[in-house]
């Protein structure tokens, strides 16, 4: 695999292939091997009731969490929330949890952004925050959705085509190898830092 010169690692692949799991395993490995690292960001997790997926929550790396989207929300506010498929997106909750994690601060070694997708992009403040992180030159590990029927979301396309971005497309056969490669590349980047 080619050596990456950029600092933006993007992981894509079909839903359920393990993008979030890969990101979290890279974070666990980094924390084990480099406990002094200051990693900030968030990931999204499925909320299940039995075998049914009923929504998603956004979780920061220091454990704060809040709803991102729900197929069962029925409050008065939720009637005005934007929808992605059967899910209503709780923008206020998402922004309250995720946006502070995207603030560029002195001493941050790595940003985790899982995911830059349709639900998150309903927030008008989200993508500008992602761009600020990209411009900060601090390494980023992010997940992006795979283009649907060959069409990419405009903002996702901007990330994918960014000169510093390296895109890895996951499948069940290459997950472990890609995880190792990304981990190794992040470690070598941070050592040059």
C-alpha positions in Angstrom: 0.0 0.0 0.0 1.2 3.5 -0.8 2.6 5.7 1.9 0.2 8.4 2.8 1.5 12.0 2.8 -1.8 13.5 3.9 -3.2 13.6 7.4 -6.9 12.8 6.6 -7.7 9.1 6.8 -11.2 8.3 5.4 -12.8 5.0 5.9 -15.8 4.1 3.7 -17.8 1.0 2.9 -21.3 -0.4 2.9 -23.5 0.0 6.1 -22.7 -2.6 8.7 -19.2 -3.5 7.3 -17.5 -2.3 10.4 -16.3 1.3 9.9 -17.1 2.4 13.4 -15.6 -0.7 14.9 -12.4 -0.2 12.9 -12.1 3.4 14.1 -12.7 2.4 17.7 -10.1 -0.4 17.5 -7.5 2.1 16.1 -8.3 4.4 19.0 -8.0 1.6 21.5 -4.6 0.5 20.0 -3.3 4.1 20.0 -4.4 4.6 23.6 -2.7 1.4 24.6 0.6 2.2 22.8 0.6 6.0 23.3 -1.4 6.8 26.5 -0.1 10.4 26.4 -2.0 11.1 23.1 -4.8 13.7 23.2 -7.5 12.3 20.9 -10.7 14.1 20.6 -13.9 13.5 18.6 -17.0 11.3 18.5 -18.5 8.2 17.1 -22.0 7.0 16.4 -23.5 3.9 17.8 -26.7 2.0 16.9 -29.5 2.0 19.4 -31.3 -1.4 19.4 -34.4 -2.7 20.9 -34.1 -6.5 20.7 -32.9 -7.2 17.1 -34.4 -3.9 15.8 -32.3 -0.9 15.1 -34.4 2.1 16.4 -31.8 4.9 16.2 -28.3 6.2 16.7 -26.5 8.0 19.4 -23.5 10.2 19.3 -20.8 9.4 21.8 -17.7 11.4 22.6 -14.3 9.7 23.2 -14.6 10.8 26.9 -18.0 9.1 27.2 -20.6 11.9 26.9 -23.5 10.8 24.8 -26.8 11.9 23.3 -29.4 10.9 20.7 -28.5 11.5 17.0 -31.5 9.9 15.3 -34.5 7.9 16.2 -37.3 6.0 14.4 -39.4 6.1 17.6 -39.2 9.7 18.6 -42.7 11.2 18.9 -42.3 14.5 20.9 -43.7 17.8 19.7 -40.1 18.9 18.8 -39.4 15.7 16.8 -42.1 16.5 14.3 -39.9 19.3 13.0 -36.7 17.2 12.9 -35.2 16.4 9.5 -35.5 12.7 8.3 -33.2 10.2 6.8 -35.3 7.2 5.8 -37.3 6.2 8.9 -35.0 8.1 11.3 -35.7 11.6 12.7 -32.4 13.5 13.3 -32.1 15.3 16.7 -29.9 18.2 15.5 -29.9 20.0 18.9 -28.6 16.9 20.7 -26.1 16.1 18.0 -24.7 19.7 17.9 -24.5 19.9 21.7 -22.4 16.7 21.9 -20.4 16.7 18.6 -19.6 20.3 17.8 -17.5 21.0 21.0 -15.4 17.9 20.0 -14.5 19.5 16.7 -13.0 22.6 18.2 -9.4 22.9 17.2 -7.4 23.2 20.4 -3.7 23.4 21.3 -2.3 20.0 22.1 -4.8 17.8 20.2 -3.0 15.0 18.4 -5.8 13.4 16.5 -9.5 13.9 15.6 -12.0 11.1 15.3 -15.1 11.9 13.2 -17.6 9.1 12.8 -19.3 9.9 10.6 -19.5 12.6 8.0 -22.9 11.5 6.6 -26.3 12.6 5.7 -27.7 12.8 9.3 -24.7 14.8 10.6 -24.8 17.1 7.6 -28.3 18.4 8.4 -26.4 20.5 11.0 -25.3 23.7 9.1 -22.4 24.1 11.7 -21.0 20.6 11.3 -19.3 20.7 7.9 -17.6 24.1 8.5 -16.3 22.6 11.8 -15.0 19.6 9.9 -13.2 21.9 7.3 -11.6 23.8 10.2 -10.2 20.6 11.6 -9.0 19.6 8.1 -7.2 23.0 7.8 -5.7 22.7 11.2 -3.2 20.1 9.9 -4.0 17.8 12.9 -4.5 14.2 11.7 -8.1 13.1 11.2 -9.6 9.6 11.1 -13.1 9.8 9.8 -15.8 7.6 8.3 -17.8 8.5 5.2 -20.7 6.8 3.6 -20.2 4.9 0.3 -21.8 6.8 -2.7 -25.4 5.7 -3.2 -26.1 4.7 -6.8 -22.8 6.3 -7.8 -23.8 9.7 -6.4 -21.8 11.2 -3.6 -23.0 13.8 -1.1 -21.3 17.1 -2.1 -19.6 17.6 1.3 -18.4 14.0 1.4 -17.1 14.4 -2.2 -15.1 17.5 -1.0 -13.5 15.4 1.8 -12.9 12.4 -0.5 -11.1 14.6 -3.1 -9.1 16.7 -0.6 -5.4 16.6 -1.5 -4.5 15.3 2.0 -7.1 12.5 2.1 -6.4 8.8 1.8 -9.6 6.8 1.3 -9.9 3.1 2.3 -12.9 1.1 1.2 -13.7 -1.6 3.7 -15.0 -5.1 3.1 -15.2 -8.1 5.4 -12.0 -9.5 3.9 -9.7 -6.4 4.3 -10.9 -4.9 7.6 -8.0 -6.1 9.7 -5.3 -5.2 7.2 -6.8 -1.7 6.7 -7.0 -1.2 10.5 -3.3 -2.2 10.9 -2.2 0.1 8.0 -4.2 3.1 9.3 -2.8 2.6 12.8 0.8 2.3 11.6 0.4 5.4 9.4 -1.1 7.5 12.2 1.7 6.4 14.6 4.4 7.4 12.1 2.7 10.7 11.5 2.5 11.5 15.2 6.2 10.6 15.7 7.2 13.1 13.0 5.0 15.7 14.8 
